[in-house]
Each structure stands twice: as C-alpha cells, then as structure tokens.
Amino acid sequence: MTAHSERAPEDRTAEITHAFGAVRDRLGAACTSAGRSESDVKLLPVTKFFPASDVAILYGLGCRDFGESREQEASAKVDELASSVEGATPQWHMIGHLQRNKAKSVARWASSIHSVDSIRLVDALQKAVTTAVDDGARTEPLDVLIQISIDGDVHRGGVERDDLAALADRVASSANLRLAGVMAVPPIDADPDEAFADLAQLHRGLVEQHPGATELSAGMTSDLEAAVRHGSTCVRVGTAILGSRPITSPVQTTDHISHN
C-alpha cells in the first residue's frame, strides 16, 4: 500500500471519506442495538501520527473533535491546521500519557485531557491553565477525565480504583479545571464487555459524588460496540478511519500509550 504522504490528495480524501462514513454507520448501528441515541456518543478521530492535511479532510467532513497523544506533534499540528483552514474551530483532546513538564504547552490548545492519573499532574495542569487564562491564551477551564487502571497495572497508565475518589476531589477543587468524567483502556487480553461493565460501575460511583462528571471515554476501533453497550459517551477511533499508522511517526517523543 502506498504511504499516506505519497497518495494524491483526491485519493486520500476519498479514502478517508469512505472510512469515516463506515465508522459512523458502525457507531449508529451500535447505538441502535444498545437502545441509545447516536447523538449521545461522540466519535473522536484519533489523528496522532497522521498529518494536518488528514485532519483538514476530516474537518471538511464535519468533524470538530480530534484526539492527539503526543504533545510535540500535536502542538505543531494545531498551529498548521489553524494556518491552513481559515476560520477552523476544532476541539483538541489530549488522550495520551502526559508528562508534567508538557502541561504548559497542552494548556494552550487542549479543550480536554482524557488521561489524568496523578495529583501531581492535576496540580501541574491547574498551574498551566491558570497561566494560560491570565495570559489570554484560553478563556475556558480545561475539561479533565481521570484515566482508571481497570486491572491495577498503573504502568500502562491510569489511577488505581481505590485512589479515584481522592484524585477526583483534587480536580473538582481546582479553579481552572473541570471534572468531566473518566477514561480507560481495557487490558489487551480482557473481555471488553467485562472491562467496560467494571468501568461503568466505577463511573456511576464517581457521578454519585460528582454529578457533573458524566463523560465516559471508552471504546476504540476493536471494541466500540461493547463500550457503547456499557454507556460510553466518547469512542476514540484511529485505525478504522485513517488506516494503519506509519511505521515511523512524524515526531519522536516519550509520550506514549495506545488509545485507538
């Protein structure tokens, strides 16, 4: 298959248009099967490793939300899209592991972050967002989703379930952060229905304490149907929309974790 960057623009547009439509149909069928409205579940294209030109194609198809997981790559892409698509108003979501020293940059462009898993990161984001607000770089609080480690392996990212309540309280008490909900990536060998049922129960417990934390970011290319069955409000889909990632990513960075 020809590398993404070598394809004619019209071919890439047709390819993405077809794939995006197929995923929309798939999501619609999943919502119908679960007795839910498709409008209740956001489709978040994961655009990491792909060029801003692909984001522009999706923007032209009506997408306004995009998921990125590598700060350096995302920051460059945000600026490139702004300069190439006049009047573009995308919502950028940071869905990958974030190092605290990258919080200042992410606070400039992210509408939400789906991967908060420590009090130290919460404090770094609060400081960064406050600075961005004071400098006029943003006008709204940063939506925060807490990443939960379903299997307790925090090396894969996520807070242990016993620490969820304390971390949620810390986010909720931060002036320029807004506790939006939770996110999780099921273990590779886990049964998706079991994993998402577990996550949904944890989410219900959080909402009892924080009624505004209604977002449930769960489900990717391989398991979005199971996630929708268990209440996901945001599915993060990369491969099914944009194809296999390039072997070599555009930017090398230590930020890493698979979320699509």
Disulfide bonds with the S-S distance in Angstrom:
none
